[in-house]
Amino acid sequence: RSGQVNLTVNMNFTGTSQLNCAFLDVNFEQTKGTFIASILTCILNAVFSLFTSTGNLIIVHVIWKTRELHSPSFILLFCLAASDLVVGLICQPFFVAFHIAELMDNFNAYCVLRIIQSISSYTTTGVSLAILSGISIDRLLALTLHLRYNVVVTVRRIILITCSVWIGSTAVVISRFWISNWIVVPAVVLLLTFLVTALSTGKIFQVVRRHQREISQQQQSVQRSTANVLKYKKSSITVLYIYGLFLIFYLPLLMTILVKTFTGYTTRVKIAYDYVTTAVFINSFLNPLVYCWRIGAIRLAVQNALRKNHNEVNTGENTFRSETRV
């Protein structure tokens, strides 16, 4: 209920149970389908949690350690990778944990674990959507402001904005405890961020086409202008790849939410939620691969970091062997 958090189990006289877990829909019915879905999705999330955490941790590490990547654009990418890192470290492990509690019929543990998983999942989704829109706006400003870009867009301002996004997203998700029709909020956020990203990217391609038509006849100027135009165009396409993957993996979840509004939290809907939520989490594993594929500076930094780590391991092994021989 709005304004009230209820984490109790109420038994009626017929022997069936009415389970209430705050704002969450609960269906504790155990069938062969729910058992298979729970086991399969737990295995997938346990495995991909390791891959997601490792991949995004590498991205976060190389941006943090590489001074050349300490620019507003890469700070935004750092925050996006940090959001995906939270998915691997918190969202997926708690998904596995609340399913284990459910299989063990431990409702109290199930309720707490699922609330944490739900809050963290919606928070990271909101942050990721906002940062993707921020990246597209940043690229548009870099293309249109020219020399004023470094004055208007600074690392300090980007950090303040992203911190505000994290705080705001968390506050909005926590408000779910008191707002009955809260699901409208993420729908509005998704629509707004989609419009911002689409309009910004469309404007970038419009400016790029105009610049390509207006390039002067001087060869040196042509080469410099062409390189800048292609750089902004490539970065915009990268945003489209990331956002496209986001929509592809989130579309089944949105369809499941729509079905639930008409049918309720049935057993089939519950099974569907397990699979589509797992698909959403896998999206966070794919993003670091897109960064390395599309962004040369990230790819080079990752290669250098891995090569440095490999050399340190070999040096340690050689030192250990020498000491052993002595």
C-alpha positions in Angstrom: 0.0 0.0 0.0 1.1 3.6 -0.6 2.9 5.0 2.4 3.4 1.7 4.1 6.0 -1.1 3.9 4.6 -4.6 4.7 7.0 -7.5 5.0 4.7 -10.0 6.6 3.2 -13.4 5.9 -0.5 -13.7 6.7 -2.2 -17.1 6.9 -5.9 -17.4 6.3 -8.1 -20.2 7.6 -8.1 -22.2 4.4 -4.4 -22.9 4.7 -3.2 -20.8 1.7 -0.9 -17.8 2.3 -1.1 -14.2 1.4 2.5 -13.0 0.9 3.2 -9.3 1.1 6.7 -8.0 0.3 6.6 -4.2 0.2 6.0 -3.0 -3.4 6.9 -6.3 -5.0 4.4 -8.7 -6.5 4.9 -12.2 -5.0 4.0 -15.6 -6.4 5.5 -18.4 -4.3 3.8 -21.2 -6.4 6.4 -23.9 -7.3 6.0 -25.7 -10.5 8.3 -27.6 -12.8 8.5 -24.5 -15.1 9.4 -22.1 -12.2 12.0 -24.6 -10.9 13.7 -24.9 -14.3 13.6 -21.2 -14.8 15.1 -20.5 -11.4 17.9 -23.1 -11.8 18.8 -22.0 -15.3 18.7 -18.3 -14.7 20.7 -18.7 -11.4 23.4 -20.5 -13.3 23.5 -17.9 -16.1 23.6 -15.0 -13.7 26.3 -16.6 -11.5 28.5 -17.1 -14.5 27.8 -13.8 -16.2 28.2 -12.0 -12.9 31.9 -12.9 -13.0 32.3 -11.9 -16.7 30.4 -8.6 -16.2 32.3 -7.6 -13.1 35.7 -8.4 -14.7 35.0 -6.7 -18.0 33.6 -3.5 -16.5 36.3 -3.5 -13.7 39.0 -3.5 -16.4 37.3 -0.5 -18.2 37.0 1.4 -14.9 40.6 0.6 -14.0 42.1 1.7 -17.4 40.2 5.0 -17.5 41.1 5.7 -13.9 44.8 4.9 -14.4 45.3 6.4 -17.9 45.8 10.2 -17.6 45.1 10.7 -21.4 41.6 9.4 -20.7 40.8 11.9 -18.0 38.4 13.9 -20.2 34.7 14.6 -19.8 33.8 12.1 -22.6 35.7 9.3 -20.9 34.5 10.2 -17.5 31.0 9.7 -18.7 32.1 6.3 -20.1 33.7 5.5 -16.8 30.4 6.2 -15.0 28.5 4.0 -17.5 31.0 1.2 -16.9 30.6 1.7 -13.1 26.9 1.3 -13.4 27.4 -2.0 -15.3 29.9 -3.0 -12.6 27.2 -2.6 -10.0 25.1 -5.0 -12.0 27.8 -7.6 -11.9 28.6 -7.1 -8.2 25.2 -6.5 -6.7 22.2 -7.1 -9.0 23.1 -10.5 -10.4 24.4 -12.0 -7.1 21.2 -10.8 -5.3 19.1 -12.2 -8.1 20.7 -15.6 -7.5 20.4 -15.2 -3.7 16.7 -14.5 -3.6 16.0 -17.4 -6.0 17.9 -19.7 -3.6 15.9 -18.3 -0.7 12.7 -18.9 -2.7 13.6 -22.5 -3.4 14.3 -23.0 0.3 10.9 -21.5 1.2 12.6 -18.8 3.3 10.2 -16.0 2.6 11.8 -13.4 4.9 15.2 -13.8 3.3 13.6 -13.9 -0.2 11.8 -10.6 0.5 14.8 -8.6 1.7 17.1 -10.0 -1.0 14.6 -9.3 -3.8 14.0 -5.8 -2.6 17.7 -5.0 -2.7 18.0 -6.6 -6.1 15.0 -4.6 -7.4 16.2 -1.3 -6.1 19.8 -1.8 -7.4 18.5 -2.9 -10.8 16.2 0.0 -11.4 18.8 2.4 -10.1 21.5 1.2 -12.4 19.0 1.2 -15.3 18.1 4.8 -14.6 21.7 5.9 -14.3 22.7 4.1 -17.6 19.9 5.7 -19.5 20.8 9.2 -18.2 24.5 8.7 -18.9 23.8 7.5 -22.5 21.8 10.6 -23.1 24.6 12.6 -21.5 27.2 11.0 -23.8 25.1 12.0 -26.9 24.7 15.5 -25.6 28.5 15.7 -24.9 29.3 14.7 -28.4 26.9 17.3 -29.8 28.4 20.0 -27.6 31.9 19.0 -28.7 30.9 19.3 -32.3 29.0 22.6 -32.1 30.9 24.6 -29.4 34.4 24.0 -30.9 36.9 26.0 -28.8 34.3 26.8 -26.1 33.7 23.1 -25.4 36.6 22.8 -22.9 35.3 25.9 -21.0 31.7 24.8 -20.9 32.2 21.0 -20.4 34.7 20.2 -17.7 35.6 17.1 -15.7 34.4 18.7 -12.5 31.0 19.5 -13.9 30.6 16.0 -15.4 31.5 14.4 -12.0 28.9 16.7 -10.2 26.2 15.8 -12.8 26.8 12.1 -12.6 26.8 12.1 -8.8 23.5 14.0 -9.0 22.2 11.4 -11.4 23.1 8.6 -9.0 21.5 10.3 -6.1 18.4 11.3 -8.0 18.0 7.8 -9.5 18.3 6.1 -6.1 15.8 8.6 -4.6 13.3 8.0 -7.3 13.6 4.2 -7.0 13.3 4.3 -3.2 10.1 6.4 -3.6 8.6 3.2 -5.0 7.8 2.3 -1.3 5.2 5.0 -1.2 4.0 5.6 -4.8 1.4 3.1 -5.9 1.6 3.6 -9.7 5.3 4.0 -9.6 5.9 2.0 -12.8 4.8 5.1 -14.8 8.0 6.8 -13.6 10.5 4.5 -15.3 8.3 4.6 -18.4 8.6 8.4 -18.5 12.3 8.3 -17.9 12.8 5.8 -20.7 10.8 7.9 -23.1 12.6 11.1 -22.2 16.1 9.7 -22.4 15.2 8.0 -25.7 14.0 11.3 -27.2 17.1 13.2 -25.9 19.5 10.5 -27.3 17.7 10.3 -30.6 17.4 14.1 -31.1 21.1 14.7 -30.1 22.4 11.9 -32.3 20.2 13.1 -35.2 21.5 16.7 -34.8 25.1 15.4 -34.8 24.6 13.6 -38.1 23.0 16.8 -39.5 26.0 18.9 -38.4 28.4 16.3 -39.7 26.8 16.4 -43.2 26.8 20.2 -43.2 30.5 20.3 -42.2 31.4 17.8 -44.9 29.7 20.1 -47.5 31.5 23.3 -46.2 35.0 22.0 -45.9 37.5 24.3 -47.7 39.6 23.4 -50.6 42.9 23.7 -48.7 44.4 20.2 -48.3 45.7 20.5 -44.8 42.5 22.1 -43.5 40.5 19.4 -45.3 42.4 16.6 -43.6 42.1 18.2 -40.1 38.4 18.9 -40.5 37.6 15.6 -42.0 39.4 13.8 -39.2 37.4 15.7 -36.6 34.1 15.2 -38.4 34.7 11.4 -38.7 35.7 11.2 -35.0 32.4 12.7 -33.9 30.4 10.6 -36.3 32.1 7.4 -35.1 31.5 8.3 -31.5 27.9 9.0 -32.2 27.5 5.6 -34.0 29.1 4.0 -30.9 26.4 5.6 -28.7 23.8 4.2 -31.1 25.3 0.7 -30.8 25.2 0.8 -27.0 21.7 2.3 -26.9 20.6 -0.2 -29.6 21.8 -3.1 -27.5 20.1 -1.6 -24.5 16.8 -1.4 -26.2 17.1 -4.9 -27.7 17.7 -6.5 -24.3 15.2 -4.3 -22.5 12.3 -4.7 -25.0 11.4 -8.2 -23.7 11.3 -6.9 -20.1 9.0 -4.0 -21.2 6.7 -6.4 -23.0 6.6 -8.6 -19.9 5.7 -5.6 -17.7 2.9 -4.7 -20.1 1.5 -8.2 -20.0 1.6 -8.2 -16.2 -0.5 -5.1 -16.0 -3.3 -7.0 -17.8 -2.9 -10.5 -16.5 -1.4 -10.0 -13.0 1.7 -11.7 -11.6 0.8 -15.2 -12.9 3.2 -18.2 -12.9 3.9 -17.7 -16.6 4.7 -14.0 -16.1 6.9 -14.9 -13.2 8.9 -17.4 -15.4 9.1 -14.8 -18.1 10.5 -12.2 -15.6 13.3 -14.6 -14.7 14.4 -14.9 -18.3 14.0 -11.3 -19.5 15.7 -10.0 -16.3 18.7 -12.3 -17.0 18.8 -10.9 -20.6 18.9 -7.4 -19.3 21.8 -8.3 -17.0 23.7 -9.8 -19.9 23.6 -6.5 -21.7 26.0 -5.1 -19.0 28.5 -7.8 -20.0 28.4 -6.8 -23.6 29.1 -3.1 -23.2 32.8 -3.4 -22.4 33.2 -5.5 -25.6 31.6 -2.6 -27.6 33.9 -0.1 -25.9 37.0 -2.1 -27.0 35.6 -2.7 -30.4 34.6 0.9 -31.2 36.9 3.1 -29.2 40.5 2.9 -30.1 41.8 4.7 -27.0 40.0 2.2 -24.7 41.2 -0.7 -26.7 44.8 0.5 -26.5 44.6 1.2 -22.8 43.1 -2.3 -22.1 45.8 -3.9 -24.2 48.5 -2.0 -22.3 47.0 -2.9 -19.0 46.8 -6.6 -19.8 50.3 -6.6 -21.2 51.6 -4.9 -18.1 49.8 -7.4 -15.8 51.1 -10.3 -17.9 54.7 -9.0 -17.6 54.3 -8.5 -13.8 53.1 -12.1 -13.5 56.0 -13.5 -15.5 58.4 -11.4 -13.4 56.9 -12.7 -10.2 57.1 -16.3 -11.5 60.7 -15.9 -12.5 61.6 -14.4 -9.1 59.9 -17.2 -7.3 61.7 -19.8 -9.4 65.1 -18.2 -8.7 64.4 -18.0 -5.0 63.3 -21.7 -5.0 66.5 -22.8 -6.7 68.6 -20.9 -4.2 
